[in-house]
Amino acid sequence: MTNSPPLLQVCDVVKDFGGVRAVDHCSVEIETGGITGLIGPNGAGKTTLFNLVSGAIAPTSGRILFQGRRIEGMMMHETFKLGLVRTFQIPREMKRMTVLENLMLVPAPQVGERVWASWMMPWRVAREEASIERQALEVLELVNLAHLTNEYAGNLSGGQKKLLELARTLMAEPKMVLLDEPAAGVNRTLLQSLAATILQASVDRDITFVIIEHDIRLVMNLCDPIIVMANGTVISHGTPTQVQQDPQVLEAYLGGAVSDSS
């Protein structure tokens, strides 16, 4: 353990939508490194919390700090530049572009985006494009999509598109990635590949992941710690074993037990 502050701090945050309180005096701390799971029943406030952290919406009150810096007043493109990336911040796949081209679009700004650069500095544009292509090919190897490098993104299966979305996120070289239900619509075979990729990226690239997921089996196997929300606030935070044994968690899931169907 180090004495460094948490990578992300959500401090007594409230978010009201008219007369509805979606997030209710919520406080969360995410340490640097590892994979944190964020679970809870539908309507618990999980996605709203992601929206608040990423800058999609502003809190009614409270503070949000990333690397010790206040970010609750920032827009999404500003938090993105700080290395805080939410999956939907990466645009939807360009269906009529190849998988490789989809990844090469992500790094910005690129010299070649300037009209005059291709005329005045063609060697610099070519060198940068070659570097970005190498990076993209490395990421495609990581997510097991290298065999689809030249395939049109629109032809990918739903699970493959989830892997492509993760690959595009990794091209941004983030410090923290917020993944909202990455397992939704993914078959078990590709889900294992997705989970392995997240784990490898966390370890090899030192990326901190926070994952909202309804697939409890995936969360329990992949995430530690796990944060549980209900009614807009955190009701439990601990190891998978601690969370599964917490009476408040069992009550929140209404069935008296946390199951794969939750």
C-alpha positions in Angstrom: 0.0 0.0 0.0 1.2 3.5 -0.8 0.3 6.9 0.7 -0.8 8.3 -2.7 -4.4 9.5 -2.9 -7.1 7.4 -4.7 -7.1 7.8 -8.4 -10.8 8.7 -8.3 -12.7 10.3 -5.4 -16.5 10.8 -5.4 -17.3 12.9 -2.4 -20.9 13.2 -1.1 -22.3 13.6 -4.6 -26.0 14.3 -5.2 -27.8 14.3 -8.6 -31.4 15.3 -8.9 -33.6 15.2 -12.0 -36.5 17.4 -11.1 -38.1 15.7 -8.1 -36.2 12.4 -8.6 -32.9 11.9 -6.7 -30.9 9.5 -8.8 -27.7 9.7 -6.8 -28.0 10.4 -3.1 -25.0 11.6 -1.1 -22.8 9.0 -2.8 -19.1 8.7 -1.8 -16.7 6.3 -3.6 -12.9 5.9 -3.8 -11.1 4.0 -6.5 -7.5 3.2 -6.0 -5.0 3.2 -8.8 -4.7 -0.2 -10.5 -6.9 -3.2 -10.6 -10.5 -3.8 -11.7 -13.4 -2.5 -9.6 -16.9 -3.9 -10.1 -19.9 -1.6 -9.7 -23.2 -3.6 -9.2 -26.7 -3.1 -7.9 -30.3 -3.6 -8.9 -31.8 -1.7 -11.8 -32.3 2.0 -10.9 -29.6 1.9 -8.3 -27.8 4.9 -9.9 -24.8 3.2 -11.4 -25.0 4.6 -14.9 -25.9 8.1 -13.5 -22.7 7.9 -11.4 -20.7 7.0 -14.5 -22.3 10.0 -16.3 -21.3 12.2 -13.4 -17.7 11.0 -13.3 -17.1 11.2 -17.0 -18.6 14.7 -17.3 -21.7 13.8 -19.3 -23.8 15.5 -16.7 -23.0 17.8 -13.7 -23.8 16.9 -10.1 -26.4 18.9 -8.1 -23.8 19.0 -5.3 -20.7 17.3 -4.1 -17.1 16.9 -5.4 -15.4 14.6 -7.9 -11.6 14.4 -8.0 -9.4 12.6 -10.5 -5.8 12.3 -9.6 -6.5 14.9 -6.9 -8.0 17.4 -9.4 -11.5 18.6 -9.2 -13.4 17.5 -12.4 -17.1 17.8 -11.6 -17.3 21.0 -13.7 -15.5 19.5 -16.7 -17.0 18.4 -20.0 -16.5 14.9 -21.3 -13.8 15.9 -23.8 -11.9 17.5 -20.9 -12.0 14.4 -18.7 -11.0 12.3 -21.8 -7.9 14.4 -22.2 -7.0 13.7 -18.5 -7.1 10.0 -19.2 -10.5 9.2 -17.8 -12.4 7.3 -20.6 -15.9 6.0 -20.8 -16.5 3.4 -23.5 -19.2 5.4 -25.2 -16.8 8.4 -25.5 -15.2 6.5 -28.3 -17.5 7.0 -31.3 -19.5 4.0 -32.7 -17.6 1.9 -35.1 -17.3 3.2 -38.6 -19.1 0.4 -40.4 -17.6 1.0 -43.8 -14.0 1.3 -42.5 -11.8 -1.6 -41.6 -11.1 -2.7 -38.0 -7.6 -1.3 -38.3 -8.8 2.0 -39.7 -11.3 2.3 -36.8 -8.4 2.1 -34.4 -6.2 4.5 -36.3 -8.8 7.2 -36.0 -8.6 7.4 -32.2 -5.3 9.1 -31.4 -5.7 12.9 -31.6 -4.6 15.4 -32.7 -2.8 13.9 -35.7 -0.5 15.9 -37.9 -2.2 14.5 -41.0 -5.5 16.2 -39.9 -4.0 19.5 -41.0 -4.6 20.1 -44.7 -1.3 21.8 -45.3 0.7 19.1 -43.5 0.5 16.5 -46.3 2.0 19.1 -48.7 4.6 20.7 -46.4 5.6 17.7 -44.2 4.7 14.5 -45.9 7.5 12.6 -44.2 6.2 13.6 -40.8 2.7 12.5 -41.6 3.9 9.2 -43.0 6.1 8.6 -39.9 3.2 9.3 -37.5 0.8 7.1 -39.4 3.3 4.2 -39.3 3.6 4.7 -35.6 -0.1 4.7 -35.0 -0.5 1.6 -37.3 2.0 -0.3 -35.2 0.2 0.7 -32.0 -3.1 -0.4 -33.5 -1.8 -3.7 -34.6 -0.4 -4.3 -31.1 -3.8 -3.6 -29.6 -5.6 -5.8 -32.1 -3.3 -8.7 -31.0 -4.2 -7.9 -27.4 -7.9 -8.1 -28.0 -7.6 -11.2 -30.3 -8.9 -9.3 -33.4 -5.7 -9.4 -35.4 -7.3 -11.9 -37.8 -9.9 -9.3 -38.6 -7.6 -6.4 -39.2 -8.9 -5.7 -42.8 -12.5 -6.7 -42.2 -15.2 -4.0 -42.3 -16.2 -3.1 -38.8 -19.9 -3.4 -39.8 -19.4 -7.1 -40.5 -18.3 -8.0 -37.0 -20.5 -9.9 -34.6 -21.9 -8.2 -31.5 -19.2 -9.7 -29.3 -16.5 -8.8 -31.7 -17.8 -5.2 -31.8 -17.5 -5.1 -28.0 -13.8 -6.2 -28.4 -13.4 -3.5 -31.0 -14.9 -0.9 -28.7 -12.4 -1.9 -26.0 -9.6 -1.8 -28.5 -10.5 1.7 -29.5 -10.6 2.7 -25.8 -7.1 1.3 -25.3 -5.8 3.3 -28.3 -6.6 6.4 -26.2 -3.9 5.2 -23.7 -6.2 5.9 -20.7 -5.5 5.9 -17.0 -9.0 4.8 -16.0 -11.7 3.2 -18.2 -15.3 3.1 -17.2 -17.0 0.1 -18.8 -20.8 0.1 -18.8 -22.0 -3.5 -19.2 -19.3 -4.9 -21.5 -20.8 -8.4 -21.3 -24.2 -7.5 -22.6 -24.9 -9.4 -25.8 -21.6 -11.3 -25.8 -21.5 -15.1 -26.0 -19.6 -17.0 -23.4 -16.6 -17.7 -25.6 -16.0 -14.1 -26.6 -16.8 -13.1 -23.0 -13.9 -15.1 -21.8 -11.7 -13.3 -24.3 -13.1 -9.9 -23.2 -12.4 -10.7 -19.6 -8.9 -11.9 -20.3 -8.2 -8.7 -22.3 -9.4 -6.5 -19.5 -7.2 -8.3 -17.0 -4.2 -8.2 -19.2 -4.7 -4.5 -20.0 -5.0 -3.8 -16.3 -1.7 -5.5 -15.5 0.4 -4.8 -18.6 -0.8 -1.3 -19.3 -1.4 -0.2 -15.8 -5.0 0.8 -16.6 -7.6 1.1 -13.8 -11.0 -0.3 -14.8 -14.4 0.3 -13.2 -17.1 -2.0 -14.6 -20.9 -1.8 -14.4 -22.1 -5.3 -15.1 -25.2 -7.4 -14.4 -23.4 -10.7 -15.1 -22.6 -11.4 -11.5 -20.5 -14.4 -12.2 -18.2 -12.3 -14.4 -18.0 -9.6 -11.7 -17.2 -12.0 -8.9 -14.4 -13.7 -11.0 -12.9 -10.6 -12.5 -13.3 -7.7 -10.0 -11.9 -6.9 -6.6 -13.0 -4.8 -4.9 -16.7 -4.7 -5.7 -18.9 -1.7 -4.9 -22.7 -2.2 -4.5 -25.2 0.6 -5.0 -28.9 0.8 -4.2 -31.2 3.8 -4.1 -28.5 6.1 -5.4 -25.9 5.4 -2.8 -23.2 2.9 -1.8 -24.4 0.2 0.5 -21.4 -2.2 0.4 -17.7 -2.1 -0.6 -15.4 -5.0 -0.3 -14.0 -8.3 -1.6 -16.3 -10.5 -3.6 -16.8 -12.8 -0.6 -17.5 -9.8 1.7 -20.1 -8.4 -0.7 -21.9 -11.7 -1.2 -22.2 -12.2 2.6 -23.4 -8.6 3.3 -27.1 -8.7 4.4 -27.7 -5.3 2.8 -26.6 -6.6 -0.5 -28.8 -9.7 -0.2 -31.8 -7.4 0.7 -31.1 -5.0 -2.2 -31.3 -7.8 -4.7 -34.8 -8.7 -3.4 -34.3 -12.4 -3.8 -32.2 -12.8 -0.7 -29.2 -13.9 -2.8 -27.0 -12.6 -5.5 -27.4 -14.8 -8.6 -26.4 -14.8 -12.3 -29.9 -13.6 -13.2 -29.7 -10.4 -11.0 
